[in-house]
Amino acid sequence: MDFLGAQLYLWSVLLTVLLFGLFVRRVMGVRLGLLRTFVAALIGGAAGPALLGALLPPPSPGADLLTLVLYTVLMAAVALVVAMFALAVIEMLIPDGSLPGPVTAARSLRGRMRRSGRYVRLLRIVVRHGLVRFLRGRSHRAVRTQEERHALARSLRRALEDGGVTFVKLGQQLSTRRDLLPPEITAELARLQDDAAQLEWGVVEQAIESELGQPWREVFASVDPVPVAAASIAQVHAATTPDGDAVVVKVQRPGIAEQVARDVEILRHLATTLTARAAWAADLGLADLVEGFATALTEELDFRIERDNLQAVAAGLAESGAEDVVTATVWQNLCTRRLLVMGRLEGVPLGEASGLLTALGASRRQHLASELLRVVLDQVTRQGVFHVDLHPGNLLVRSDGTLGMLDLGSVGRLGSQSRSGVARLLAALGTGDSVAATDALLEVVERPDRVNERVLEQELGEILLRFAPPVATGTASTATHPTPAAPANIAGAVAALFRLLARHRLGIPPQLAAAFRAIATLEGTLDLICPGFDLVGGAREASRARLQADLDPAQLRRRAESELVTALPVLRRLPRRLDRIADAAEHGRLQVNARLLAHPEDRRFVTRLWHQALLTILAATAGLMATVLYLVAPGPMVTDEVGLFHVIATALLAGSVILVLRLLVVFFRREEG
């Protein structure tokens, strides 16, 4: 055979096998991968004729045409059955979807090659800091004592610092999770610094002009080449607009988005692996933590989101009437994905402003703390957009005695229903009403089918008595007699509340958890502004003031008008509908219709069950009939060697096997179509 003939023969065989494989997949009745179908077709095409030849010798070349046709049909049927059996076995051993397809596998291989060097560097960091023992195993006895936890926390902090920007950001977020991590670890992770080497002015200048699409001198009157701050994600420079406004220009570091994306992908893989291998990772919910962190970090890399956050928070501050808490204004037309231009807030970071705060006096500091608490509560319970991490580094103390909010790259957002539930929950916590607190809590969490509300109410009441005891009459002011232990109550209450939710299998939505953590994080900030500030008492005063404002006659009238406008169409139709119901009941025509299986998913479920039951009956009937026909064979002779009952029994047996294999494939598939 010449080369062209060999090529034509090869392509004809491949085409025949491919068409046969598509036919096999169609007969199976389920969508399966093309590669496994092709392999099954090859197995059926090779093993089918050999199996038939072992059971029934092939006719001689001189046999009559009908015998040859029957044998060919029988051989095709046997090949089909063998191919379907092979496909069922492959599906049982390697379910569809458990292995990536060729294109996905090729892309994954390229990704693994790109990440392999980074994996090696991270593994060296883990080994160098002695964290290898935590990568596997179900439990560890090396963290039982406080000294061991301190040692682990130091090693973890140093490893995260060596890991780079993504891991530093992860550690900073974990430092706020006092509900999940021991205090020794959160305290150590709070020391992580998001510092980085300064970029050369030429690199920054090129980045600014690339984002603006024009030379920076046509937009700004001046830009200071020396940065105000240099962080791992961005670098900030002071600038002046042609109108003389003092602004700051936040420029994203070139290539940082690609680096973060690669590290986040590594984090996801590590979190999935650790969750499967280590008990502490599963208990911590590491995979969910990493997923939430990845979402927040992706938002932080898009400066347009921070621009919108700044505008939303500024609108919320104006709505709250806050005069002592401000945020930066935004030059919207100059902001891009990697460039943010906002007004310059002059001031001293709260952590370094002890001298300035002392000069303000005790009463002013008490007022600032109360005002900041009121603003945050308004953000959480009324406006729905709140600062998720208002630690001392994100607040400036200005020379005029006001506070400036910084770092709004990632904020929390609550819908109207969640805001209403949180407001009722905080009000109940402030009054110590465990019944109202339980009702409000059950409205905002994801509850299972069964909840022991009595036990939940009792345990929640114990948390209220422990961390937020009722206000005793005749007590002195907190400004006069500070209570240094009070700031720890909120963090303890939030941790106890999260443990309570976990015990009762109540899922807390991520944004709602962020709101509770934001309030818990705020306690340390308020204590720096006014040492001994009673956050619980301040929240009670804010809730009381908000309640008084809501009970104002003008506010009540506006709310009643709003509710009336919403309910008026329903009220207008209500008398006519009641009259129809009464008339139908009087004349015996009142009926209640309930549609069974009204949901499409329910109908599809019942249909699938019916189809599988019908296939089972047909397969069993066909197999039984084939057995009976084989027993009474041969019947009328079709040829000299083949009887009619043999042909019918073989067809019934093939049909029975096909139906059984279809059922097996559906049974062993991970998901039914």
C-alpha positions in Angstrom: 0.0 0.0 0.0 1.5 3.4 -1.0 1.7 6.4 1.3 -1.5 8.1 0.0 -3.4 4.8 0.4 -2.2 4.4 4.0 -3.2 8.0 4.8 -6.7 7.5 3.3 -7.1 4.2 5.2 -6.0 5.8 8.5 -8.3 8.8 8.1 -11.2 6.5 7.2 -10.6 4.4 10.3 -10.5 7.5 12.5 -13.6 9.0 10.9 -15.5 5.7 11.3 -14.4 5.3 15.0 -15.4 9.0 15.6 -18.8 8.5 14.1 -19.3 5.2 15.9 -18.3 7.0 19.2 -20.8 9.8 18.7 -23.4 7.1 18.0 -22.5 5.3 21.2 -22.7 8.5 23.2 -26.1 9.2 21.7 -27.4 5.7 22.6 -26.1 6.1 26.1 -28.4 9.1 26.5 -26.1 11.3 28.6 -23.4 13.9 27.7 -20.0 12.4 28.1 -16.5 13.7 27.2 -15.5 13.2 23.6 -12.1 11.8 24.4 -13.5 9.0 26.6 -16.2 8.3 24.0 -13.5 7.9 21.3 -11.5 5.6 23.5 -14.6 3.5 24.2 -15.3 3.3 20.5 -11.8 2.1 19.8 -12.2 -0.6 22.4 -15.5 -1.7 21.0 -14.3 -1.7 17.4 -11.3 -3.8 18.4 -12.7 -6.2 21.0 -16.3 -6.6 19.5 -15.4 -8.6 16.4 -12.9 -10.7 18.4 -15.4 -11.5 21.1 -18.1 -12.4 18.5 -15.6 -14.6 16.6 -14.8 -16.5 19.8 -18.5 -17.1 20.4 -19.7 -17.7 16.9 -17.3 -18.6 14.1 -17.6 -16.2 11.1 -19.4 -17.5 8.0 -17.3 -18.5 5.1 -16.8 -16.0 2.2 -19.0 -18.1 0.0 -22.0 -17.9 2.4 -25.2 -16.4 1.2 -25.9 -12.7 1.4 -28.5 -12.9 4.2 -26.1 -14.8 6.4 -23.3 -12.2 5.9 -25.7 -9.3 6.6 -27.0 -10.9 9.8 -23.4 -11.6 11.0 -22.4 -8.1 10.2 -25.4 -6.7 12.1 -24.6 -9.0 15.0 -21.0 -7.9 15.0 -22.0 -4.2 15.1 -24.4 -4.9 18.0 -21.6 -6.7 19.9 -19.2 -3.9 19.2 -21.8 -1.4 20.4 -22.4 -3.3 23.6 -18.6 -3.7 24.2 -18.1 0.1 23.6 -21.0 1.0 26.0 -19.6 -1.4 28.6 -16.2 0.2 28.3 -17.7 3.6 28.5 -19.6 2.6 31.7 -16.4 1.2 33.3 -14.5 4.3 32.4 -17.3 6.4 33.9 -17.3 4.3 37.1 -13.5 4.5 37.5 -12.9 8.1 36.3 -16.2 10.1 36.5 -16.8 12.7 33.9 -15.3 16.0 35.0 -12.8 14.5 37.5 -10.0 15.0 34.9 -9.6 18.2 32.9 -10.0 18.2 29.1 -7.0 18.5 26.8 -7.3 22.3 26.4 -7.8 22.8 30.1 -4.9 20.5 30.9 -2.6 22.3 28.6 -3.5 25.7 30.1 -3.2 24.3 33.6 0.3 22.9 32.7 1.4 26.3 31.5 0.1 27.9 34.7 1.9 25.3 36.8 5.1 25.9 35.0 4.8 29.7 35.7 4.0 29.1 39.3 6.6 26.4 40.0 9.4 28.9 40.8 7.1 30.8 43.1 6.1 27.5 44.8 9.7 26.7 45.5 10.4 30.1 47.0 7.4 29.9 49.2 8.3 26.4 50.4 11.8 27.6 51.3 10.2 30.4 53.4 7.9 27.9 55.1 10.9 25.6 55.9 13.1 28.4 57.0 10.6 29.6 59.6 9.7 26.1 60.9 6.1 25.9 59.7 6.4 22.6 57.8 4.8 20.6 60.6 1.6 22.5 60.2 1.1 21.5 56.5 -0.3 18.1 57.3 -1.7 16.1 60.2 -5.0 16.3 62.1 -3.8 18.0 65.3 -0.7 19.6 66.7 0.5 19.5 70.3 3.1 22.2 69.8 0.6 25.1 70.3 -1.0 24.1 73.6 0.8 26.7 75.8 0.9 30.5 75.5 4.7 30.5 74.9 4.3 28.0 72.0 1.6 30.1 70.5 3.8 33.2 70.7 6.6 31.4 69.0 4.2 30.2 66.2 2.9 33.7 65.8 6.3 35.2 65.4 7.3 32.6 62.8 4.1 33.1 60.9 4.5 36.9 60.9 8.1 36.6 59.6 7.1 34.1 56.9 4.2 36.3 55.7 6.6 39.3 55.5 9.0 37.3 53.4 6.2 36.0 51.2 5.5 39.5 49.8 2.5 41.8 49.3 -0.3 39.2 49.0 0.7 37.4 52.1 1.3 40.5 54.1 -2.2 41.6 53.2 -3.6 38.2 54.2 -1.9 38.4 57.5 -3.3 41.9 58.1 -6.8 40.6 57.4 -6.3 37.6 59.7 -5.1 40.0 62.5 -8.7 41.2 62.6 -10.2 37.7 63.0 -10.1 37.5 66.8 -13.2 35.4 66.5 -11.2 32.6 64.9 -7.6 33.0 65.9 -5.9 33.0 69.3 -5.1 36.5 70.7 -1.3 35.7 70.6 -1.5 35.3 66.8 -3.8 38.2 66.0 -1.6 40.5 68.2 1.5 39.4 66.3 -0.1 39.7 62.9 -1.2 43.2 63.7 2.5 44.2 63.6 2.8 43.4 59.9 3.8 46.5 58.1 2.8 47.2 54.5 6.0 48.9 53.6 7.9 48.7 50.3 11.0 50.2 48.7 10.3 53.5 46.9 9.9 53.4 43.2 12.2 55.7 41.1 10.5 58.9 40.0 10.9 58.0 36.3 8.9 54.8 36.8 6.2 56.6 38.7 6.1 59.4 36.1 5.7 57.0 33.3 2.9 55.2 35.1 1.0 58.5 35.7 1.3 59.6 32.1 0.3 56.1 30.9 -2.9 56.3 32.9 -3.7 60.0 32.1 -2.9 59.5 28.4 -1.0 62.8 28.4 2.0 64.5 30.1 1.3 65.1 33.8 2.3 68.7 33.5 -0.8 69.3 31.4 -3.0 68.1 34.4 -1.0 69.1 37.5 0.8 72.2 38.4 3.4 70.2 40.3 4.0 66.6 41.6 6.5 66.0 44.4 9.0 63.3 43.2 9.5 62.2 46.8 6.6 60.0 47.8 4.5 60.7 50.9 4.1 56.9 51.4 5.3 53.8 49.6 3.3 50.7 50.2 3.4 47.3 48.5 0.5 48.0 46.2 0.8 51.7 45.5 2.9 54.8 46.0 1.5 58.1 47.0 2.8 61.5 45.9 1.8 65.0 46.9 0.6 67.2 44.0 -1.1 70.5 43.2 -3.8 71.2 40.6 -3.6 74.2 38.3 -6.3 75.8 40.5 -4.0 75.5 43.5 -5.8 72.6 45.3 -3.6 70.3 47.3 -4.1 66.7 46.3 -2.4 63.3 46.5 -1.8 61.0 43.6 -2.0 57.3 44.3 -0.2 55.3 41.7 -0.3 51.5 41.5 3.0 49.7 41.2 3.6 48.4 37.7 3.2 44.6 37.5 1.7 44.3 41.0 -1.7 43.1 39.7 -0.1 40.1 37.8 1.9 39.2 40.9 -1.1 39.3 43.2 -3.2 37.3 40.8 -0.5 34.6 40.7 -0.1 34.5 44.5 -3.9 34.5 45.0 -4.1 31.4 42.8 -1.4 29.7 44.8 -3.3 30.7 48.0 -6.5 29.1 46.7 -4.7 25.9 45.9 -2.9 25.8 49.3 -6.1 26.5 51.1 -7.9 23.7 49.4 -5.1 21.2 50.0 -4.7 22.2 53.7 -8.4 22.0 54.3 -8.3 18.4 53.1 -5.2 17.5 55.1 -5.1 19.5 58.3 -7.8 19.7 60.9 -6.9 23.3 62.0 -7.5 24.5 58.4 -10.9 22.8 58.2 -11.9 24.2 61.6 -10.7 27.7 60.6 -12.6 27.6 57.3 -9.4 28.5 55.5 -10.8 28.0 52.0 -13.7 30.5 52.6 -11.3 32.9 54.3 -9.0 32.9 51.3 -11.9 33.3 48.9 -13.1 36.4 50.8 -9.6 37.8 51.0 -9.1 37.3 47.2 -12.3 39.3 46.5 -11.3 42.1 48.8 -7.8 42.3 47.4 -9.1 42.3 43.8 -11.3 45.3 44.7 -8.3 47.0 46.3 -6.4 46.7 43.1 -9.1 48.6 41.2 -8.8 52.3 42.2 -12.1 53.1 40.6 -13.8 51.0 43.3 -12.0 53.1 46.0 -13.1 56.2 44.2 -16.7 55.1 44.4 -16.3 54.1 48.0 -14.9 57.5 48.9 -17.9 59.2 47.3 -20.4 56.8 49.0 -18.8 57.3 52.5 -18.6 61.1 52.0 -22.3 61.1 51.1 -23.0 59.0 54.2 -21.0 61.4 56.5 -23.1 64.3 55.1 -26.3 62.4 55.7 -25.2 61.7 59.3 -24.4 65.3 59.9 -20.9 64.4 60.9 -18.8 67.6 61.3 -15.8 66.1 63.1 -15.2 63.0 60.8 -14.2 63.7 57.2 -12.9 61.8 54.3 -11.0 62.9 51.2 -12.7 64.4 48.2 -12.1 62.8 44.8 -11.1 64.2 41.4 -13.3 61.8 39.5 -12.3 62.7 36.0 -8.6 62.0 36.8 -9.2 58.5 38.4 -8.5 55.3 36.5 -8.0 51.7 37.4 -4.4 52.3 38.5 -4.5 56.0 39.4 -6.4 57.8 42.1 -6.4 61.5 42.7 -8.0 62.8 45.9 -7.8 65.8 48.2 -4.9 65.9 50.6 -5.8 65.4 54.3 -3.2 66.9 56.5 -2.8 65.3 59.9 -1.0 62.8 62.1 -1.9 59.1 62.2 -3.9 58.2 65.3 -1.2 55.9 66.6 1.3 58.7 66.6 -1.0 61.5 67.8 -0.8 61.2 71.6 0.6 64.7 72.0 -2.0 66.3 69.8 -4.8 64.3 71.5 -3.6 65.4 74.9 -3.7 69.0 73.9 -7.4 68.6 72.8 -8.6 67.8 76.4 -10.6 65.1 77.9 -14.1 66.4 76.9 -13.1 66.9 73.3 -11.6 63.4 73.1 -14.8 62.0 74.6 -16.8 63.8 72.0 -14.6 62.6 69.1 -14.9 59.0 70.3 -18.7 59.3 70.6 -18.9 61.0 67.2 -16.8 58.3 65.5 -18.9 55.5 67.0 -22.1 57.2 65.9 -20.7 57.5 62.4 -19.7 53.9 62.2 -23.1 52.7 63.6 -24.9 54.9 61.0 -22.8 53.4 58.2 -23.6 49.8 59.4 -27.3 50.3 60.2 -28.5 53.1 57.9 -26.3 53.7 54.9 -25.0 50.2 54.3 -21.5 51.2 53.2 -19.0 51.0 56.1 -15.2 51.0 56.7 -14.3 47.4 57.3 -11.0 48.0 59.1 -10.9 51.3 61.0 -7.7 50.6 62.9 -5.5 53.5 64.2 -3.4 53.6 61.0 -6.5 54.4 58.9 -7.4 57.5 60.9 -5.7 60.9 60.9 -6.0 63.5 63.7 -6.0 66.8 62.0 -4.8 70.1 63.4 -8.3 71.4 63.9 -9.2 68.5 66.2 -11.2 66.5 63.6 -10.6 63.0 62.3 -9.9 61.9 58.7 -10.8 58.5 57.3 -8.2 56.8 55.1 -7.9 53.6 53.0 -11.3 53.0 51.6 -10.1 50.5 49.0 -12.3 47.8 50.4 -15.5 48.5 52.3 -18.4 46.4 53.6 -21.9 46.6 52.1 -25.2 45.6 53.7 -28.6 45.4 52.1 -31.6 47.1 53.6 -32.9 43.9 55.2 -29.5 43.1 56.8 -29.2 46.8 58.0 -32.6 46.6 59.6 -31.8 43.3 61.3 -28.4 44.6 62.6 -30.1 47.7 63.9 -32.7 45.6 65.8 -30.0 43.3 67.1 -27.8 46.2 68.3 -30.8 47.8 70.0 -31.7 44.5 71.7 -28.1 44.0 72.8 -28.1 47.6 74.2 -31.2 46.9 76.3 -30.1 43.4 77.3 -33.3 41.9 75.8 -32.3 38.3 74.9 -35.7 37.5 73.3 -35.5 40.5 70.9 -31.8 39.8 70.2 -32.6 36.2 69.4 -35.4 37.2 67.0 -33.2 39.8 65.3 -30.3 37.4 65.0 -32.4 34.7 63.4 -33.6 37.2 60.8 -30.0 38.0 59.6 -28.3 34.6 59.7 -28.7 31.5 57.5 -30.6 29.1 59.7 -30.9 25.3 59.2 -34.2 23.5 59.2 -34.2 23.0 62.9 -33.0 25.5 65.5 -33.5 25.1 69.3 -34.6 28.7 69.9 -35.0 28.2 73.6 -31.4 27.1 74.1 -30.2 29.8 71.7 -32.0 32.5 73.6 -30.6 31.2 76.9 -27.0 31.2 75.7 -27.4 34.6 74.0 -28.7 36.0 77.2 -25.6 34.7 79.0 -23.4 36.5 76.5 -25.3 39.7 77.1 -25.0 39.4 80.9 -21.3 38.6 80.6 -20.1 41.2 78.0 -22.8 43.9 78.1 -24.3 44.0 81.6 -27.3 46.3 82.3 -26.4 49.9 83.2 -26.6 50.3 86.9 -28.3 53.5 88.2 -26.2 56.1 89.9 -22.9 55.1 88.3 -20.4 57.7 87.5 -19.6 58.8 84.1 -17.1 56.9 82.1 -15.2 60.1 81.4 -14.7 60.6 85.1 -14.0 57.0 86.0 -12.5 55.1 83.0 -13.0 51.4 82.9 -9.9 50.0 81.2 -11.4 46.5 80.9 -14.4 47.7 78.9 -12.7 47.7 75.5 -12.0 44.0 75.7 -15.7 43.2 76.1 -16.7 43.9 72.5 -14.0 41.7 71.0 -15.0 38.9 73.5 -18.7 39.4 72.8 -18.1 39.1 69.0 -15.9 36.0 69.5 -18.5 34.4 71.8 -21.3 35.3 69.4 -19.5 33.6 66.5 -18.9 30.5 68.5 -22.6 30.5 69.5 -23.6 30.7 65.8 -21.2 27.8 65.0 -22.6 25.6 67.7 -26.1 26.1 66.5 -25.1 25.7 62.8 -26.2 29.2 62.0 -24.4 30.5 58.9 -23.4 34.2 59.1 -23.1 36.0 55.7 -19.6 37.4 55.0 -20.7 41.0 54.9 -22.6 40.7 58.2 -19.5 39.1 59.8 -17.5 42.0 58.4 -19.9 44.5 60.1 -19.4 42.8 63.5 -15.6 42.7 63.0 -15.6 46.3 62.1 -17.3 47.2 65.3 -15.0 45.0 67.3 -11.9 46.5 65.6 -13.2 50.0 66.4 -12.8 49.4 70.2 -9.0 49.7 70.1 -9.3 52.9 68.0 -11.8 54.5 70.3 -9.6 53.6 73.3 -6.7 55.5 71.7 -8.9 58.5 71.1 -10.4 58.4 74.6 -8.8 56.0 77.1 -11.4 54.0 78.9 -14.1 54.9 76.5 -17.2 52.7 77.1 -18.1 51.4 73.7 -21.2 49.6 75.0 -22.4 52.7 76.8 -21.7 54.8 73.8 -23.6 52.4 71.5 -26.5 52.6 73.9 -26.5 56.4 73.8 -26.3 56.4 70.0 -29.2 53.9 69.8 -31.2 56.0 72.2 -30.6 59.1 70.2 -31.4 57.3 67.0 -34.6 56.0 68.5 -35.6 59.5 69.7 -34.9 60.9 66.2 -37.1 58.1 64.7 -39.9 58.9 67.1 -39.9 62.6 66.1 -43.4 63.5 64.9 -42.2 64.8 61.5 -40.2 61.6 61.0 -43.1 59.4 62.0 -45.4 61.3 59.6 -43.0 60.8 56.7 -42.6 57.1 57.5 -46.4 56.7 57.8 -46.9 58.5 54.4 -44.3 56.2 52.8 -45.9 53.1 54.2 -49.4 54.3 53.2 -48.3 55.0 49.6 -47.0 51.4 49.4 -50.0 49.8 51.0 -52.7 51.9 49.4 -53.1 49.8 46.2 -53.5 46.7 48.4 -56.0 48.4 50.7 -58.0 49.6 47.7 -58.4 46.0 46.4 -58.9 44.4 49.8 -62.7 45.0 50.3 -63.6 43.7 46.8 -61.6 40.5 47.4 -63.1 40.0 50.8 -66.6 40.3 49.3 -65.8 37.7 46.6 -64.5 35.3 49.2 -67.6 35.8 51.4 -69.9 35.3 48.5 -68.1 32.1 47.4 -68.3 30.7 50.9 -72.0 31.6 51.2 -72.9 29.8 48.0 -70.6 26.8 48.5 -68.2 27.8 45.7 -65.1 28.4 47.9 -62.2 26.3 46.7 -58.6 26.1 47.7 -56.3 25.1 44.8 -52.8 23.7 45.5 -50.7 22.7 42.6 -48.5 19.8 43.2 -45.0 19.8 41.6 -45.5 23.5 40.7 -41.7 24.1 40.7 -39.9 23.1 37.4 -37.1 21.5 39.3 -39.6 19.2 41.1 -41.2 18.2 37.8 -37.7 17.5 36.4 -36.9 15.3 39.4 -40.0 13.3 39.1 -39.6 12.9 35.4 -36.0 11.6 35.9 -37.2 9.1 38.4 -40.0 8.0 36.1 -37.6 7.6 33.1 -35.2 5.6 35.2 -37.9 3.3 36.5 -39.3 2.8 33.0 -35.8 2.0 31.7 -35.3 -0.5 34.5 -38.6 -2.2 33.7 -37.8 -2.3 30.0 -34.3 -3.7 30.6 -35.6 -6.4 32.9 -38.4 -7.4 30.5 -36.1 -7.5 27.4 -33.6 -9.6 29.3 -36.3 -12.0 30.5 -37.8 -12.3 27.0 -34.3 -13.0 25.5 -33.7 -15.8 28.0 -37.1 -17.4 27.2 -36.4 -17.2 23.4 -33.0 -18.7 23.8 -34.5 -21.6 25.8 -37.1 -22.3 23.1 -34.8 -21.6 20.1 -34.2 -22.0 17.3 -37.7 -21.5 16.0 -38.3 -20.9 12.2 -35.0 -21.0 10.4 -33.8 -17.8 8.7 -30.8 -19.5 7.2 -29.4 -22.9 7.4 -27.6 -22.1 10.7 -29.5 -19.2 12.3 -33.1 -19.4 13.6 -35.6 -16.6 14.0 -35.7 -16.9 17.8 -31.9 -16.5 17.9 -32.1 -13.2 16.0 -34.9 -11.9 18.1 -33.3 -13.1 21.4 -30.0 -11.5 20.4 -31.7 -8.2 19.6 -33.6 -8.2 22.9 -30.4 -9.1 24.9 -28.5 -6.3 23.2 -31.3 -3.8 24.0 -31.4 -5.0 27.6 -27.6 -4.6 28.0 -27.8 -1.1 26.5 -30.5 0.0 28.8 -28.7 -1.5 31.9 -25.5 0.3 30.9 -27.4 3.6 30.4 -28.7 3.2 34.0 -25.2 2.4 35.3 -23.7 5.5 33.7 -26.4 7.7 35.1 -26.0 6.1 38.5 -22.2 6.6 38.6 -22.2 10.1 37.2 -21.5 12.9 39.8 -24.3 15.0 38.4 -27.4 14.0 36.5 -28.3 16.0 33.5 
